[in-house]
Amino acid sequence: MNKIKKIIASVLAFCFAFGAMPVCFAQEGVKPEMKDYGFVECDGVKIEYGVYGNLEGEALLLLPPNGGDMHSLDDTILPEMSKHFKVITVSPRGTGNSGWADGTMNFETFADDVAKVLDHLNVEKTHIFGFSDGGNLGFVFTLKYQSRVLSLTVMGSNINTLGTNTFDQIQITWQYIVLCVEALFKGDTETKIRRDIKGMMVGQPSLTFKDIAEIKVPFFNIYGEHDMIQRWHSRKITKSIEGARELMVIGGGHSTCFEQTDTVIMPALLDFYGIEG
């Protein structure tokens, strides 16, 4: 019996380690100064935000991965982009110093939260860069508030769970089930938040390629050669949006694409935005 317990414990530990969102890789350079910081109340939940860069420039909204907060892209995308844009970062519900409310962890609610942050900052239109679930949120936000979007860039993102590699999706679902059981027995808020954050990767988003064909803003799709998002899915996303650009980072995994931020991703982004490097 003890041997069986050890085996089960080892399997669970492996699943959690494998399925955890990897930390973004830091790049050399000085972290920009935060120009504004605060909270916006969204239906009783406070959403944390920060503002960097050129306050007179066009806005660029950075959306973090599942479980990430407003600082998730501090060492990768933020430093260079803050030289050219008014960069807005947010901590979605349940992350950073943002609040949480049971039953509200979905991309539609998150999109409304983002819209209220933009309203608070008097930002009518913005570019969007979203990584992983941040890109998924970018899809949902753009479809819901397209008149407010100047361009959309996603990296390692999917429009439904069929786009995730089967093995990865099985692990994600198993982790979610374990957290559901743990939350049921513990009943504490921290476990419930972890459950709900993981749950966003189970059944969300639920868009179709026909849905995203309605996106008419400039679109850039970045993904890794060895991404957890299936390559056919990433390529079909690109083909579904008229005039879309695509970049497959050779040798890159999901978050390990950030190892090539300075050499591959940033030059491509600057070109997409029409900025001379």
C-alpha positions in Angstrom: 0.0 0.0 0.0 2.8 2.4 0.9 4.5 1.7 -2.4 1.2 2.5 -4.3 0.9 5.8 -2.4 4.5 6.7 -3.3 3.8 6.0 -7.0 0.6 8.1 -7.0 2.4 11.0 -5.2 5.2 10.8 -7.8 2.7 10.9 -10.7 0.9 13.9 -9.1 4.2 15.8 -8.6 5.3 15.1 -12.2 1.9 16.4 -13.5 2.1 19.6 -11.5 5.7 20.3 -12.4 5.1 19.6 -16.1 1.9 21.5 -16.4 3.0 24.6 -14.5 3.4 27.7 -16.6 7.2 28.2 -17.1 8.7 31.5 -16.0 9.5 34.0 -18.8 13.1 34.4 -19.5 14.7 37.6 -18.5 16.5 39.8 -21.0 19.3 42.3 -20.4 18.3 45.9 -20.0 16.9 48.3 -17.4 13.4 47.8 -16.3 11.4 50.9 -17.2 9.9 53.3 -14.6 6.3 52.8 -13.7 4.4 56.0 -14.5 1.1 55.1 -12.9 -0.3 52.4 -10.7 -3.7 51.7 -9.2 -6.9 49.7 -9.1 -10.2 49.8 -11.0 -13.3 48.4 -9.4 -15.1 46.0 -11.8 -18.4 44.7 -10.4 -17.0 44.7 -6.9 -13.6 43.2 -7.8 -10.5 45.4 -7.8 -8.3 45.0 -10.9 -4.6 46.0 -10.6 -2.9 47.9 -13.4 0.4 49.7 -14.1 1.4 52.1 -16.8 4.9 52.5 -18.3 6.7 54.3 -21.2 5.6 57.1 -23.4 2.5 58.6 -22.0 1.8 60.5 -25.2 2.3 57.5 -27.5 -0.3 55.0 -28.7 -1.3 52.5 -26.0 -0.1 48.9 -25.9 -1.9 46.5 -23.6 0.2 43.5 -22.3 -1.9 40.5 -21.2 -0.2 37.8 -19.1 -0.4 34.0 -19.3 -2.6 31.7 -17.1 -1.8 32.6 -13.5 0.4 35.4 -14.5 0.1 39.0 -13.3 1.0 42.6 -14.5 4.7 41.8 -14.1 4.8 38.6 -16.1 6.3 40.3 -19.2 8.5 42.8 -17.3 11.8 41.2 -18.4 10.8 40.3 -22.0 8.3 42.5 -23.9 8.0 45.5 -21.6 11.5 47.1 -21.7 11.7 47.7 -25.5 8.0 48.3 -26.0 8.0 51.0 -23.3 10.3 53.0 -25.5 7.7 53.3 -28.1 4.3 53.0 -26.5 2.2 53.9 -23.5 2.3 50.4 -22.1 -0.5 49.2 -19.9 -0.2 46.0 -17.8 -2.9 44.3 -15.8 -3.3 41.6 -13.2 -6.4 39.5 -14.1 -8.7 38.4 -11.4 -7.1 36.1 -8.8 -3.5 37.2 -9.7 -1.1 39.8 -8.4 -3.0 42.2 -6.1 -6.3 41.9 -8.0 -9.4 40.6 -6.3 -11.4 37.5 -7.0 -15.0 36.5 -7.0 -16.3 32.9 -7.2 -17.9 32.1 -10.6 -16.3 35.0 -12.5 -13.2 33.4 -13.9 -13.9 33.5 -17.6 -12.5 35.4 -20.6 -15.7 37.3 -21.2 -15.6 38.8 -17.7 -11.9 39.5 -18.0 -12.5 41.3 -21.3 -15.0 43.6 -19.6 -12.5 44.2 -16.8 -9.9 45.3 -19.4 -12.4 47.6 -21.0 -13.0 49.3 -17.6 -9.3 49.7 -17.0 -9.0 51.4 -20.4 -11.9 53.6 -19.6 -10.3 54.6 -16.3 -7.1 55.5 -18.1 -9.0 57.4 -20.9 -7.6 55.1 -23.5 -10.0 54.8 -26.4 -7.9 52.5 -28.6 -5.0 50.2 -27.9 -2.6 47.7 -29.5 -2.7 44.3 -27.7 0.1 41.7 -27.0 -1.0 38.6 -25.2 1.0 35.5 -24.3 -0.7 32.1 -23.9 -4.0 32.7 -22.0 -3.3 36.4 -22.5 -3.6 35.9 -26.2 -6.8 33.9 -25.7 -8.1 36.9 -23.8 -6.9 39.1 -26.7 -9.1 37.2 -29.1 -12.1 37.5 -26.8 -11.6 41.2 -26.1 -11.0 42.0 -29.8 -14.2 40.2 -30.9 -16.2 42.0 -28.2 -14.5 45.4 -28.4 -13.0 45.5 -31.9 -13.5 49.2 -32.3 -11.1 49.8 -29.4 -8.3 47.6 -30.9 -5.5 49.0 -33.1 -3.8 45.6 -33.6 -3.7 42.2 -32.0 -0.5 40.1 -31.4 -0.8 36.7 -29.7 1.9 34.3 -28.8 1.4 30.6 -28.0 -2.3 31.1 -28.0 -5.3 28.9 -29.0 -9.0 29.6 -29.7 -10.3 26.4 -28.1 -8.9 23.5 -26.2 -8.8 21.3 -29.3 -5.7 23.3 -30.2 -3.7 22.2 -27.2 -1.5 19.1 -27.5 -3.5 16.1 -26.2 -1.0 15.1 -23.6 -0.8 18.6 -22.2 -4.5 19.0 -22.1 -4.9 15.7 -20.2 -2.4 16.9 -17.6 -4.2 20.3 -17.3 -7.5 18.6 -16.9 -6.2 16.2 -14.3 -4.6 19.0 -12.3 -7.9 20.8 -12.4 -9.8 17.8 -11.1 -7.2 17.5 -8.2 -7.7 21.1 -7.4 -11.5 20.8 -7.4 -11.2 18.0 -4.9 -8.7 19.9 -2.8 -11.0 23.0 -2.8 -14.0 20.9 -1.8 -12.2 19.5 1.3 -10.2 22.6 2.3 -12.8 25.3 1.3 -10.2 28.1 1.6 -10.0 31.0 -0.8 -6.5 30.4 -2.0 -7.2 26.9 -3.2 -10.4 28.0 -4.9 -8.5 30.7 -6.8 -5.9 28.1 -7.9 -8.7 25.9 -9.0 -10.4 28.6 -11.0 -7.2 29.8 -12.6 -6.4 26.3 -13.8 -10.0 25.8 -14.8 -9.7 28.5 -17.4 -7.6 26.1 -19.4 -10.4 23.5 -19.3 -13.1 24.4 -21.8 -12.0 27.9 -22.4 -11.9 29.7 -24.7 -14.6 28.2 -27.0 -14.2 30.1 -30.2 -14.3 28.8 -33.8 -12.2 29.7 -36.8 -15.3 31.2 -38.2 -15.5 33.5 -35.1 -12.0 34.8 -35.4 -12.5 35.5 -39.2 -14.4 38.5 -38.0 -11.2 40.1 -36.7 -10.4 42.9 -39.1 -7.5 44.6 -37.3 -3.8 43.9 -38.1 -3.0 40.5 -36.6 0.3 38.8 -35.8 0.5 35.2 -34.6 3.7 34.0 -32.9 4.2 30.4 -31.7 7.0 28.0 -31.0 8.2 25.2 -33.2 7.7 22.9 -30.2 4.8 24.8 -28.7 2.1 23.1 -26.5 -0.3 24.6 -29.1 -0.6 22.2 -32.0 1.0 23.6 -35.1 -2.0 22.9 -37.4 -4.1 24.9 -35.0 -1.7 27.9 -35.0 -1.4 27.9 -38.7 -5.2 27.7 -39.2 -5.6 30.7 -36.8 -3.3 32.7 -39.2 -5.2 31.5 -42.3 -8.5 32.4 -40.7 -7.7 36.1 -40.3 -7.4 38.2 -43.4 -3.9 39.8 -43.9 -2.5 38.0 -40.8 1.2 37.7 -40.2 2.8 34.6 -38.7 6.1 33.8 -37.0 7.2 30.3 -35.9 10.1 30.6 -33.5 12.5 27.8 -34.5 13.5 25.7 -31.6 11.1 27.4 -29.3 8.7 25.7 -27.0 5.8 27.5 -25.3 7.4 30.1 -23.0 10.9 29.1 -24.0 10.3 31.2 -27.1 11.2 34.1 -24.8 14.8 33.0 -24.9 14.8 34.5 -28.4 13.1 37.8 -27.5 16.0 40.0 -28.5 17.1 38.1 -31.6 13.8 36.9 -33.1 10.7 38.1 -31.4 11.5 41.8 -30.8 12.7 42.5 -34.4 9.6 40.9 -35.7 7.4 42.9 -33.4 9.1 46.2 -34.3 8.6 45.4 -37.9 4.9 44.6 -37.4 4.4 47.9 -35.6 6.3 49.8 -38.3 9.1 50.9 -35.9 12.7 51.1 -37.1 14.9 49.0 -34.8 
